[in-house]
C-alpha cells in the first residue's frame, strides 16, 4: 500500500523519466502516454517542414484537403508496409490557425497528421500508435506537440 501511495505521488516524475529514457536509448521521438487502464502505449511523433512554395492558408480548401488526405494516407500506409484495409478521414480545424487534420487507420495501427503553417513553412506533425485506439489531438503527448509546434491553444476541438 505504501508503494502505491509513493507511485501516485511521484507519477509525473516517473513519466518524465520514462520519456527521457526512451528518447535517450532509442534516439527516436517516442513519447510515452497512458490510456485509461494505465497501460503504457507508445506514440511515435514526427515533425517535418518544407517550403510552402507560395501556398497560403487561403489555399486550404476542400480540393486541397482531398489531395492532402490521399497523399498522407498513401505515404503512411507505405511507411508501415500495410496498404490493405486503410481508411482515412480529413477535416479542417478553425481556431488560432487553420489546420488540416487527417486520420489514417488500419486494424493494427492508427495515425493522425496535422498540417499547417509555421512562419513560411508548411509543417506536419504526425502521431502514430500501434493500436486501434484513436489518438487525441487536444491533450496527451500528441496534443502537447501540436500546441508547441503550431503555437495554438491546447483546447483543439
N, C-alpha and C positions, 0 to 999 in steps of 0.2 A: 504494500500500500504506500509506503514511504517513497519507493522508487517511482510510482505512478504520479505522486504529487510533484516530485522533482522534475520528471519529464514534462508535466503540464506547465510548470513554472518556467522551464528553460526551453520550451518548444521552439520559439523563434530563433534562439541561438543555435539550436540543433539544425534547423532548416538552413540557416546561413552557412554552417559548417559543411553540410552535405552539398550545397550548391558550390561552394568554393572548392571542395574536394573533387567533385565531379568535373568541374571546369579544368582544374589543375591536372588531374590524372588523365582525362580524356582528350584535352586540348580542343574540345568542341564547345558549342554553345548549348549544351544540355542543361536544362534548368529543371529542378525537381519541384513538383507540386503535389498537393494532396487532394484526393477526392473525398467524398462524404464518409467512406469507410476507413479513412486514414491509411489507405494503401498508397504507396509511393508509385506515381505514374510519371515517367519521364516525358518531357515535352522538348522537342528539338526546335530551337528558334533561330532562324536565319534572317539577316537583314542585308539587302542588296540595293544599290543605287546605280542609276545610269543617267546620262544627259537626257533632258526632256525633248530635245530636238524640236523646239517650237510648240510642243504640246502644252496646253494650259488646262486649268480646271474647267474652262468652258467646253473643252473637247470631251469631258466626261459625260457622254450622252448614252442612250440605250444601245446604239450600234457599237460604240467603243466598248461598253460593258460586255456585250456578247462576244466580241473578238477577244477581249482580255480573258474572259471566262474560258473560252476554247483553248487559248494559248496556255494558261496556267494549269488547266485540267490535264492537258496533254503532257506538259513539262513535268508536273508532279507524278503522274502515272508512269512516265518513262523512268524517272529517277528512282521510283520504288519498284520498278520492274513488274508492274501489275497493270495491264491495260484492260483487263476484263472487269466487269461489274463496277465500273467507276461512275459515280453520279456527282453532279455539282449543282450549285445554285449561286446566284450573284445578285447583289444589290448595292445601291449607293447609300452611304450614311451622310446625312447633313448635320453639321454641328459647327464646331470651331473651324473645321475644314471639311471639304467634300472628299470622302474616302470610298474607294471601291472595295467591297468585301466579297471574296469568292471562297466558298466552302466546297471541298472535294472529299468524297468518302468512298471507301470500299468496305467489304466485310472485315478487313484486318487492320485498317488504319484510317485516320482522317486528318485533314489539314484545313487551315484557314489562312488565306492570303489577304493582306490589307495593302492596298496600293494608293499612294497619294504623293503630294509634292512636299519636299523639304528643300526650301530655297529654290534653286533652278534645277534640281534633280528629281527624277521620278524614282520614288523609293518604294520598296516592297518588304513587308515583314511577313514571314511565313512561319506559322507554328504547326508542328506535326506531332502526332501521337499515335503509337501502335495500339490503338483501341478504338472501339466504335463510339465511345463517349464523345459528345460534342465538346469542342474546345471553346471556353468562354473568352470573349474579347473585351468584356467590361471589367474583369478582375483577374486575379491569378497572375502567373508569370507572363502569359501572353498579353494580357491587358496592360500590365506594367510596362512591357517593352513597347507596345503601341503608343502608350502615353508618353514614354520617354522619346521615342523616335519622332513622332508627329507633333509632339507638344500640344496634345488635345486633352480635354478634361477626361478624367478616369471613368466617368459615368457614360461610356459609349453605349448607345441603346442596343 
